[in-house]
Amino acid sequence: MIFSLKYIKVRICICLAICTMTVQMAVGGEHPVDSLPDVEVTLAGQNNSVFNILNQVSRQTGYFFIYDSQIIDSDRKVRIRRGRYPLDELLSNVLNNDLLQFRLLDKYIIIYLPRADKPDTLAISSDEEYTTRTFQVQGRILDGETGNSLPFASIFLKGRSVGVTSNQDGNFKIRINDFNDSDSLQISYVGYKSRVIPISLLIEGFHEIYLDVDVVSLQEVVVTWYNPYEILNRALNARNDLYPSQASHHTSFYREGAFKDDMILNYSEAVFRIFKTSYNSQADDQVMLLKSRNITNLDLEDTLMLKLKAGVRSALELDVMKTLPEFLQPEFFSSYKYTGAYIVAFESGSAFAIEFQEAEYVREPLYRGTIYIDRETFAVLRAEFEIHPSYLRKHERRFIPRRSPDHITRIQNMKYVVQYRKWEGKYYLKHARGDIDIRIRPRNRLFGKNYNVFFEMAVVNIDTLETGRFRRRETLNTRSVFMDQKFYYDADFWKDFNIILPEKNISDALQEINYRLENLTEE
């Protein structure tokens, strides 16, 4: 079965970052000190977790804690009496471990167990490894209040074009080359306060980074009314100035896959070099394949196979500011109802969030969703939208041109998200994803199965200097079925690339499939 995607067409508070990590203190700039700041903290009487108590301390003092969660159990309950405590006394009571030591670096308090062989070192890695200036940061982005994962969060090296996007589980991994001791990693998510963490604190380990909701002033929202149509028109008028007028090269990670319930059917990954034409050009983007792999699960109960046609092409066309969809074209504004224009936090600033759906008189509504527009520049920062369910029911064959005659197929929903980031004064495509949920059942049965097909692309590097077009023989056919390629097994496949990490269900399935492949290659 092949899918053709023709229609793609708060007062501020910061939660402490709990990091499962080891830290090396060979840093430049601010020098760490072996004493805690001379501050006091007032707490109500409570029986609470270590995490929540440290979080209260962080909010009162402005200092953030970093520690290895294998050493400190953040879920352990601690009873605290009401009172005002010096910080050192409070931490001693809460942590209840005389072996723990503290170091202060800028606004970060590092809690660690000194190593017996190297008492002045907090890291497992050697000085020699540190001086290579190349390492990777791994972690997970979470909601500071609920602990829920934050999918599609932005993780970028501040001031540079290198970055990644967290997966749907909130996990990320970013490889950093030639970093400076003054470099920082910026983590942001729409509606949350951004975090900026020095690279020197993230050298090794797995980091759980908690973000808090960034609440815009209620007075600002209630008293001021914003016309969504005026905001949209200003965004479109600023399009030529805000988005690149010159071509560029993007290094992008791409993946697509199909699932039956929670079982993987096929999964493909690739790194592309993309020739991205300017936003005022009508020419198509070009894609050069640098590396790819495809995995098909042959251990299936049935032979029904789903393939995504033109997934790469669809990811490129999700750049809604280059290829304007109907809901961003002024001539179609009368066919839509735009509401909201409420204000949300977005990275280090704020944005208008405008909801839209087709007007009531439109007989076949096509799109509905939300557009996020920067309050200062009026750049479109993000768009979340879907094909209206009623349209899907009437026009399924437009999206599924080939189907099995022995099965009844119903598309449940088709959802898309696209996001941009600002770099050197212009806004570039950062992330695009499409999800298609399908229900399929055999004609002779009452019950069927749920299927999901997705494609996703994340730009991990931007080059505006060398921007020539590719030779035709070097380019990939973006309209083809990407998974229909040769496959070879490579255990270190993504060793040198920044990628979107597979979610847990994908990772577990890939490990099982790779285990079988390794056995085959050994036989």
Backbone torsions as a table, in degrees:
resi	resn	phi	psi	omega
1	MET	NA	132.0	-176.1
2	ILE	-119.1	134.5	-179.2
3	PHE	-105.7	125.9	176.6
4	SER	-103.6	118.3	-177.9
5	LEU	-96.0	69.6	-178.9
6	LYS	-70.3	-37.0	-175.1
7	TYR	-100.2	94.4	171.3
8	ILE	-123.7	1.8	-173.8
9	LYS	-87.5	NA	NA
10	VAL	NA	71.0	-173.3
11	ARG	-32.5	145.9	-168.8
12	ILE	-93.2	132.7	174.8
13	CYS	-135.1	149.3	-177.6
14	ILE	-121.6	126.9	178.0
15	CYS	-86.0	145.9	178.9
16	LEU	-63.1	152.2	176.4
17	ALA	-95.6	119.8	174.5
18	ILE	-96.8	119.1	-173.0
19	CYS	-118.9	126.8	171.4
20	THR	-87.1	101.1	-168.1
21	MET	-161.8	168.1	164.3
22	THR	-121.5	147.7	-170.6
23	VAL	-127.3	135.2	173.5
24	GLN	-103.4	135.3	-173.5
25	MET	-97.3	15.3	177.2
26	ALA	-81.2	75.2	-174.9
27	VAL	-120.3	157.8	176.8
28	GLY	-99.2	-178.3	179.3
29	GLY	71.7	-120.4	177.9
30	GLU	-61.6	133.0	177.8
31	HIS	-98.5	134.9	179.8
32	PRO	-68.6	148.1	175.8
33	VAL	-122.8	151.3	-174.7
34	ASP	-93.7	36.8	178.3
35	SER	-140.7	154.1	179.2
36	LEU	-87.3	152.8	177.5
37	PRO	-64.0	146.9	-177.6
38	ASP	-84.3	78.6	-179.7
39	VAL	-132.2	161.3	177.3
40	GLU	-119.3	154.0	-177.5
41	VAL	-128.5	134.7	177.1
42	THR	-103.9	123.9	-178.5
43	LEU	-127.1	146.9	171.8
44	ALA	-79.9	157.6	175.8
45	GLY	-62.6	134.5	-174.6
46	GLN	-164.6	156.7	169.8
47	ASN	-117.5	97.7	-167.1
48	ASN	-135.2	169.0	179.4
49	SER	-77.0	158.1	176.1
50	VAL	-56.6	-42.5	-179.7
51	PHE	-57.7	-50.0	-176.7
52	ASN	-66.8	-35.6	178.9
53	ILE	-68.3	-45.5	177.6
54	LEU	-63.7	-32.7	177.2
55	ASN	-63.8	-42.1	176.8
56	GLN	-62.9	-40.5	177.5
57	VAL	-62.2	-43.7	-179.1
58	SER	-60.9	-41.9	-178.3
59	ARG	-69.7	-34.4	179.9
60	GLN	-75.8	-38.4	-171.6
61	THR	-98.9	-24.2	-175.1
62	GLY	84.4	3.7	177.2
63	TYR	-97.8	141.1	-178.6
64	PHE	-109.9	144.3	-176.3
65	PHE	-103.0	139.0	174.7
66	ILE	-128.4	127.7	-179.6
67	TYR	-158.3	165.6	178.9
68	ASP	-86.5	117.7	-177.4
69	SER	-71.4	-8.3	172.1
70	GLN	-78.7	-19.7	177.2
71	ILE	-93.3	-37.4	-177.6
72	ILE	-117.7	122.8	178.6
73	ASP	-83.6	103.3	-175.6
74	SER	-70.5	-16.4	179.7
75	ASP	-90.9	-6.9	-177.7
76	ARG	-64.6	134.5	-179.1
77	LYS	-81.2	139.0	179.8
78	VAL	-131.9	134.4	177.6
79	ARG	-95.9	123.8	-178.9
80	ILE	-120.3	132.1	174.7
81	ARG	-83.2	151.2	178.0
82	ARG	-61.7	134.0	178.8
83	GLY	165.1	-177.4	178.4
84	ARG	-113.4	126.1	-171.8
85	TYR	-124.4	139.6	165.2
86	PRO	-62.2	146.0	-174.6
87	LEU	-59.0	-43.5	-177.9
88	ASP	-63.8	-39.2	179.0
89	GLU	-66.5	-41.9	-179.2
90	LEU	-63.9	-45.9	-179.4
91	LEU	-63.4	-37.2	178.1
92	SER	-62.4	-41.2	179.8
93	ASN	-70.7	-40.0	-176.5
94	VAL	-72.6	-44.1	-175.3
95	LEU	-81.3	-31.8	173.5
96	ASN	54.1	46.7	178.1
97	ASN	-148.8	106.4	-176.1
98	ASP	-69.0	-15.6	-179.1
99	LEU	-80.5	-18.0	-178.4
100	LEU	-68.9	142.5	176.2
101	GLN	-124.9	164.4	-175.3
102	PHE	-127.6	146.0	170.3
103	ARG	-136.5	142.7	-176.9
104	LEU	-110.9	125.0	176.4
105	LEU	-132.9	108.4	-177.0
106	ASP	56.0	-116.9	-179.6
107	LYS	-103.4	16.5	-178.9
108	TYR	-113.0	131.6	174.1
109	ILE	-106.1	116.4	-177.8
110	ILE	-97.2	123.8	178.6
111	ILE	-105.8	125.7	-173.5
112	TYR	-151.4	162.6	170.5
113	LEU	-102.1	118.3	-179.8
114	PRO	-65.1	143.8	177.1
115	ARG	-80.8	140.7	-177.9
116	ALA	-66.3	-36.4	-176.1
117	ASP	-81.9	-27.1	180.0
118	LYS	-137.5	81.4	-173.3
119	PRO	-64.5	-19.3	-178.4
120	ASP	-95.7	7.6	-176.7
121	THR	-118.5	137.8	178.4
122	LEU	-103.4	-5.5	-173.1
123	ALA	-109.0	155.1	173.1
124	ILE	-78.5	-36.4	-177.8
125	SER	-69.5	151.9	-178.7
126	SER	-82.6	165.2	176.3
127	ASP	-61.1	-34.6	-179.5
128	GLU	-62.8	-41.6	179.4
129	GLU	-66.0	-37.4	-178.0
130	TYR	-65.1	-38.2	-175.7
131	THR	-75.3	-5.2	174.5
132	THR	-68.4	-19.4	177.8
133	ARG	64.5	19.9	175.8
134	THR	-131.3	126.1	177.0
135	PHE	-160.9	175.4	177.4
136	GLN	-124.9	148.0	177.6
137	VAL	-110.6	130.4	178.1
138	GLN	-124.0	147.5	178.3
139	GLY	179.6	-165.5	-177.9
140	ARG	-143.9	137.0	-179.9
141	ILE	-100.2	126.1	-173.5
142	LEU	-132.0	154.8	172.5
143	ASP	-72.4	128.0	-175.0
144	GLY	-67.3	-23.3	-179.1
145	GLU	-93.3	-45.7	-173.8
146	THR	-96.6	-21.8	-175.0
147	GLY	79.3	4.8	178.7
148	ASN	-73.2	148.9	179.1
149	SER	-70.5	151.3	178.3
150	LEU	-112.8	100.4	-178.9
151	PRO	-74.1	150.4	175.8
152	PHE	62.1	29.9	172.8
153	ALA	-71.2	153.5	179.9
154	SER	-95.0	129.8	176.0
155	ILE	-126.9	108.3	-175.0
156	PHE	-132.6	148.3	171.3
157	LEU	-74.7	114.8	-170.9
158	LYS	-58.6	129.5	178.0
159	GLY	82.4	2.1	179.2
160	ARG	-127.9	169.8	-174.3
161	SER	-92.3	11.1	-177.6
162	VAL	-95.6	130.5	178.9
163	GLY	-172.4	170.3	177.9
164	VAL	-140.3	175.5	177.2
165	THR	-123.1	139.1	177.5
166	SER	-71.2	152.3	178.7
167	ASN	-82.0	-171.4	-175.5
168	GLN	-69.1	-17.6	174.4
169	ASP	-89.1	-0.2	-178.4
170	GLY	84.2	1.7	-177.4
171	ASN	-83.2	150.4	178.4
172	PHE	-149.0	160.6	171.8
173	LYS	-148.7	128.8	-179.8
174	ILE	-131.3	130.7	177.8
175	ARG	-95.9	128.8	-175.1
176	ILE	-121.7	126.1	178.8
177	ASN	-112.0	146.2	172.2
178	ASP	53.0	48.6	-179.8
179	PHE	-85.2	158.2	174.4
180	ASN	-104.6	155.4	-179.8
181	ASP	-62.9	-21.4	179.9
182	SER	-88.0	-4.2	-178.9
183	ASP	-68.4	151.5	178.5
184	SER	-135.2	154.4	175.5
185	LEU	-101.8	128.0	179.5
186	GLN	-104.5	126.1	179.4
187	ILE	-115.2	126.4	-177.2
188	SER	-141.4	154.6	179.5
189	TYR	-154.7	138.7	-175.6
190	VAL	-59.0	129.9	-179.7
191	GLY	87.4	0.2	-177.9
192	TYR	-125.1	155.1	176.8
193	LYS	-73.6	130.3	179.7
194	SER	-68.1	151.9	174.7
195	ARG	-117.5	139.0	173.9
196	VAL	-122.0	117.9	-174.7
197	ILE	-121.6	130.4	178.1
198	PRO	-58.8	137.2	178.7
199	ILE	-56.8	-34.5	-176.4
200	SER	-61.4	-18.1	178.9
201	LEU	-93.5	-1.9	-173.3
202	LEU	-122.2	26.3	-170.9
203	ILE	-65.5	-39.1	-178.4
204	GLU	-138.8	163.5	171.5
205	GLY	94.0	-177.3	179.5
206	PHE	-108.7	126.8	-171.3
207	HIS	-112.9	122.2	171.6
208	GLU	-95.0	114.2	-173.9
209	ILE	-111.2	120.2	-176.3
210	TYR	-100.8	132.3	176.4
211	LEU	-113.3	146.4	176.8
212	ASP	-106.6	150.3	176.9
213	VAL	-58.9	135.7	177.5
214	ASP	-100.9	105.9	-173.4
215	VAL	-93.8	121.4	177.8
216	VAL	-75.9	145.7	-178.1
217	SER	-49.4	126.8	-179.4
218	LEU	-61.9	-37.1	-180.0
219	GLN	-60.4	-40.3	-178.5
220	GLU	-64.1	-37.8	-177.7
221	VAL	-74.3	-41.5	-173.1
222	VAL	-75.9	-43.3	-172.4
223	VAL	-76.1	-36.2	-174.8
224	THR	-98.9	130.2	176.4
225	TRP	-106.2	132.8	-178.5
226	TYR	-113.9	129.4	179.3
227	ASN	-80.4	113.6	-176.6
228	PRO	-62.7	-34.4	-179.8
229	TYR	-67.4	-39.1	177.5
230	GLU	-64.7	-40.7	179.1
231	ILE	-63.8	-43.2	179.3
232	LEU	-62.9	-43.1	179.4
233	ASN	-64.3	-39.3	177.6
234	ARG	-65.5	-36.8	177.9
235	ALA	-64.0	-42.6	-179.7
236	LEU	-70.9	-35.8	178.1
237	ASN	-66.8	-28.8	-179.3
238	ALA	-88.8	-0.8	-174.0
239	ARG	-57.6	-45.8	-176.8
240	ASN	-66.2	-28.3	-178.8
241	ASP	-86.1	-26.6	-171.7
242	LEU	-95.8	-23.5	-177.1
243	TYR	-110.2	154.4	-168.2
244	PRO	-57.4	130.2	174.6
245	SER	-95.4	-2.3	177.1
246	GLN	-121.4	153.1	178.0
247	ALA	-69.0	159.1	179.0
248	SER	-150.1	163.6	174.3
249	HIS	-106.5	130.2	177.8
250	HIS	-114.8	131.0	167.0
251	THR	-91.6	120.1	-172.5
252	SER	-130.3	144.1	172.7
253	PHE	-99.2	131.6	-177.9
254	TYR	-126.0	143.4	173.5
255	ARG	-149.4	153.0	174.5
256	GLU	-148.9	159.0	-178.5
257	GLY	-168.6	167.4	177.4
258	ALA	-134.8	141.0	-178.0
259	PHE	-132.8	145.9	168.3
260	LYS	-110.6	112.7	-168.8
261	ASP	53.8	-119.7	179.2
262	ASP	-101.8	9.5	-176.8
263	MET	-99.1	130.6	-179.9
264	ILE	-74.1	133.5	174.9
265	LEU	-98.6	-50.5	175.3
266	ASN	-151.8	152.9	-175.3
267	TYR	-151.8	129.4	-178.9
268	SER	-128.9	143.8	177.7
269	GLU	-135.7	150.8	179.0
270	ALA	-159.3	157.4	167.6
271	VAL	-113.3	126.8	-178.6
272	PHE	-111.6	150.8	162.3
273	ARG	-107.2	115.9	-173.9
274	ILE	-109.7	127.5	169.4
275	PHE	-85.5	106.9	-176.0
276	LYS	-97.2	113.1	179.5
277	THR	-70.7	162.8	-179.6
278	SER	-65.9	162.0	-175.4
279	TYR	-76.7	-8.8	174.1
280	ASN	-105.2	12.8	178.6
281	SER	-100.4	144.8	176.8
282	GLN	-92.7	-4.7	-178.5
283	ALA	-71.3	152.2	179.1
284	ASP	-76.6	150.8	170.4
285	ASP	-71.0	153.6	176.2
286	GLN	-112.6	148.3	-179.5
287	VAL	-125.7	126.1	173.4
288	MET	-110.3	126.1	-179.6
289	LEU	-82.3	120.3	178.0
290	LEU	-93.7	-40.2	-177.9
291	LYS	-162.2	143.9	-179.9
292	SER	-156.3	161.7	171.3
293	ARG	-150.6	148.2	178.4
294	ASN	-128.5	137.3	178.5
295	ILE	-129.4	126.3	177.0
296	THR	-117.5	129.9	179.2
297	ASN	-85.1	105.8	-178.8
298	LEU	-86.9	-6.2	-177.9
299	ASP	-90.1	66.8	-174.2
300	LEU	-116.3	155.9	178.5
301	GLU	-80.7	-23.3	179.9
302	ASP	-133.6	177.7	-175.7
303	THR	-107.8	9.7	179.0
304	LEU	-68.7	124.2	-176.4
305	MET	-124.3	133.5	176.3
306	LEU	-108.1	133.7	176.3
307	LYS	-130.6	143.0	-179.2
308	LEU	-97.8	116.0	179.3
309	LYS	-88.2	133.7	175.4
310	ALA	59.9	36.5	178.1
311	GLY	-63.0	-40.1	178.7
312	VAL	-63.9	-44.3	178.1
313	ARG	-60.5	-41.8	-179.8
314	SER	-62.9	-40.3	179.0
315	ALA	-62.4	-39.9	178.3
316	LEU	-66.7	-41.4	-177.2
317	GLU	-74.8	-10.8	175.0
318	LEU	-72.4	-5.3	173.5
319	ASP	-70.0	85.9	-169.9
320	VAL	-69.0	-16.8	178.0
321	MET	-88.3	-10.5	173.4
322	LYS	-98.2	-46.0	176.1
323	THR	-112.1	91.9	-172.6
324	LEU	-65.2	123.1	173.2
325	PRO	-75.2	171.9	-175.6
326	GLU	-55.9	-40.1	-175.4
327	PHE	-73.8	-3.7	174.8
328	LEU	-114.9	12.4	178.1
329	GLN	-104.5	122.0	-175.2
330	PRO	-54.3	-33.9	-178.7
331	GLU	-66.2	-16.0	178.7
332	PHE	-106.3	3.0	-177.8
333	PHE	-57.7	-34.9	-178.1
334	SER	-67.7	-17.3	179.7
335	SER	-87.2	-4.1	-177.0
336	TYR	-123.4	154.5	173.9
337	LYS	-110.6	112.7	-178.9
338	TYR	-101.9	125.4	-176.6
339	THR	-133.4	171.0	173.8
340	GLY	95.5	-96.5	-170.7
341	ALA	56.0	32.5	174.7
342	TYR	-78.0	163.8	-170.6
343	ILE	-106.2	133.3	177.3
344	VAL	-130.1	157.1	174.1
345	ALA	-73.7	141.3	178.5
346	PHE	-144.6	111.8	-175.5
347	GLU	52.1	-125.6	-176.1
348	SER	-91.2	3.5	-179.6
349	GLY	-129.2	-146.0	179.2
350	SER	-142.0	162.8	-175.2
351	ALA	-142.5	152.9	168.3
352	PHE	-78.9	132.9	173.4
353	ALA	-107.3	112.7	-176.4
354	ILE	-111.6	119.0	177.5
355	GLU	-89.8	148.5	-179.7
356	PHE	-144.4	151.4	170.5
357	GLN	-155.5	162.6	-178.1
358	GLU	-66.1	147.7	179.3
359	ALA	-62.5	156.6	-175.0
360	GLU	-61.6	-31.4	-176.3
361	TYR	-78.5	-11.1	-180.0
362	VAL	-71.9	123.9	-173.7
363	ARG	-73.4	-34.0	-179.4
364	GLU	-126.3	83.0	-179.9
365	PRO	-62.4	137.8	-174.3
366	LEU	-106.4	-51.6	-174.2
367	TYR	-121.1	154.6	165.4
368	ARG	-153.3	151.2	-177.9
369	GLY	167.9	-155.2	-177.6
370	THR	-139.1	136.7	176.8
371	ILE	-115.3	135.4	178.6
372	TYR	-110.9	122.8	-175.4
373	ILE	-124.3	129.9	-178.5
374	ASP	-60.0	134.8	-176.3
375	ARG	-70.6	-27.3	-176.5
376	GLU	-93.7	-47.8	-174.7
377	THR	-95.0	-18.0	-174.3
378	PHE	64.1	28.7	172.6
379	ALA	-80.5	140.5	172.0
380	VAL	-73.8	118.4	-175.7
381	LEU	-96.5	-30.5	-173.7
382	ARG	-162.7	147.8	173.7
383	ALA	-138.6	131.5	174.2
384	GLU	-120.8	123.2	-178.1
385	PHE	-152.0	166.4	179.3
386	GLU	-144.9	159.3	172.0
387	ILE	-77.0	131.8	-176.3
388	HIS	-60.7	134.1	-178.0
389	PRO	-54.2	-37.9	-179.7
390	SER	-65.5	-34.3	176.9
391	TYR	-68.2	-40.2	178.6
392	LEU	-61.4	-41.2	-178.7
393	ARG	-63.2	-36.6	-177.0
394	LYS	-81.9	-26.1	-170.6
395	HIS	-128.7	39.7	-178.4
396	GLU	-59.0	-36.7	-175.7
397	ARG	-66.8	-19.9	175.7
398	ARG	-69.5	-25.7	-177.4
399	PHE	-101.9	-21.0	178.5
400	ILE	-126.4	80.8	-176.8
401	PRO	-68.3	-26.7	179.3
402	ARG	-125.7	127.0	-178.1
403	ARG	-143.6	159.1	179.5
404	SER	-74.5	130.4	178.1
405	PRO	-68.8	-15.1	-178.1
406	ASP	-91.5	2.0	-176.7
407	HIS	-131.1	150.9	172.9
408	ILE	-103.1	123.4	-173.9
409	THR	-115.5	131.3	176.4
410	ARG	-131.2	124.7	175.0
411	ILE	-79.7	123.6	-179.5
412	GLN	-82.9	-45.7	176.9
413	ASN	-163.2	157.8	174.9
414	MET	-133.2	112.9	-174.8
415	LYS	-123.1	146.9	-176.9
416	TYR	-137.6	151.2	174.0
417	VAL	-142.5	137.2	177.6
418	VAL	-138.6	142.0	-176.6
419	GLN	-141.0	151.0	-178.9
420	TYR	-121.7	160.4	173.9
421	ARG	-136.5	149.8	-179.0
422	LYS	-90.2	131.8	177.7
423	TRP	-147.8	125.1	-179.2
424	GLU	52.2	42.8	173.1
425	GLY	84.4	-5.0	-179.9
426	LYS	-122.2	158.3	179.3
427	TYR	-103.9	123.8	-177.5
428	TYR	-115.0	150.7	174.1
429	LEU	-59.1	132.4	-179.1
430	LYS	-114.3	-42.3	-172.7
431	HIS	-154.6	140.1	176.5
432	ALA	-143.7	139.3	179.7
433	ARG	-149.4	144.0	173.9
434	GLY	-129.6	138.9	178.5
435	ASP	-127.9	133.0	178.5
436	ILE	-125.0	119.7	177.4
437	ASP	-104.5	131.7	-172.4
438	ILE	-132.8	146.4	173.2
439	ARG	-115.9	123.4	-177.8
440	ILE	-128.2	132.8	175.1
441	ARG	-138.9	145.5	173.8
442	PRO	-62.8	147.1	-177.0
443	ARG	-63.6	-25.7	-177.8
444	ASN	-95.7	14.3	-179.2
445	ARG	-129.4	155.2	-179.1
446	LEU	-83.7	-30.2	-173.9
447	PHE	-115.7	149.4	179.5
448	GLY	-124.7	-164.4	-178.0
449	LYS	-123.3	154.1	175.6
450	ASN	-94.4	132.8	179.2
451	TYR	-122.5	150.1	174.7
452	ASN	-133.5	131.9	174.0
453	VAL	-121.2	134.7	-179.3
454	PHE	-141.0	157.0	167.9
455	PHE	-136.6	152.0	-175.2
456	GLU	-155.1	139.1	177.9
457	MET	-138.1	134.6	177.8
458	ALA	-127.9	128.9	176.8
459	VAL	-82.7	121.4	-176.5
460	VAL	-107.3	-11.6	176.6
461	ASN	-159.5	146.0	-179.6
462	ILE	-125.6	131.8	178.8
463	ASP	-123.2	117.0	179.8
464	THR	-104.9	5.0	-177.7
465	LEU	-95.2	-56.5	178.1
466	GLU	-96.9	103.1	-169.2
467	THR	-131.1	32.3	179.8
468	GLY	-74.3	154.9	176.4
469	ARG	-70.4	155.9	179.7
470	PHE	-85.9	155.2	171.6
471	ARG	-68.6	148.6	-173.5
472	ARG	-58.6	-38.7	-178.2
473	ARG	-69.7	-13.7	179.1
474	GLU	-88.8	-9.4	-171.1
475	THR	-93.0	155.5	179.6
476	LEU	-96.0	140.6	174.0
477	ASN	-75.4	103.8	-173.5
478	THR	-76.4	-8.9	179.8
479	ARG	-92.9	-3.3	-176.4
480	SER	-85.2	174.3	172.8
481	VAL	-81.1	108.6	-170.4
482	PHE	-63.1	-34.4	-175.3
483	MET	-69.9	-15.0	-179.1
484	ASP	-81.2	64.5	179.0
485	GLN	-130.6	168.6	176.8
486	LYS	-68.4	148.4	-178.8
487	PHE	-125.2	140.7	170.1
488	TYR	-140.1	147.6	-177.3
489	TYR	-84.3	134.8	179.4
490	ASP	-148.4	107.9	-176.2
491	ALA	-63.9	-29.3	-179.5
492	ASP	-104.7	37.5	-169.1
493	PHE	-55.1	-48.4	-173.7
494	TRP	-104.2	27.5	-173.5
495	LYS	-55.3	-39.2	-172.2
496	ASP	-108.9	13.2	-175.6
497	PHE	-120.6	150.2	168.9
498	ASN	-85.3	128.5	-175.2
499	ILE	-136.5	169.8	166.1
500	ILE	-86.1	122.3	-178.6
501	LEU	-65.6	142.4	174.2
502	PRO	-63.6	141.6	173.2
503	GLU	-64.2	166.5	-173.7
504	LYS	-58.6	-42.8	-178.1
505	ASN	-66.7	-34.7	176.6
506	ILE	-71.2	-44.1	-179.0
507	SER	-60.3	-43.5	179.2
508	ASP	-62.5	-42.3	-179.9
509	ALA	-66.3	-41.2	179.7
510	LEU	-64.5	-38.2	178.7
511	GLN	-62.7	-41.2	179.4
512	GLU	-67.1	-43.7	179.2
513	ILE	-65.7	-43.1	178.9
514	ASN	-63.3	-34.9	177.4
515	TYR	-61.2	-42.8	179.2
516	ARG	-67.7	-37.4	179.4
517	LEU	-65.4	-40.8	177.9
518	GLU	-61.4	-40.5	178.6
519	ASN	-63.8	-37.9	179.3
520	LEU	-66.3	-41.4	-178.5
521	THR	-69.4	-27.1	178.9
522	GLU	-77.7	-24.3	-178.1
523	GLU	-84.0	NA	NA
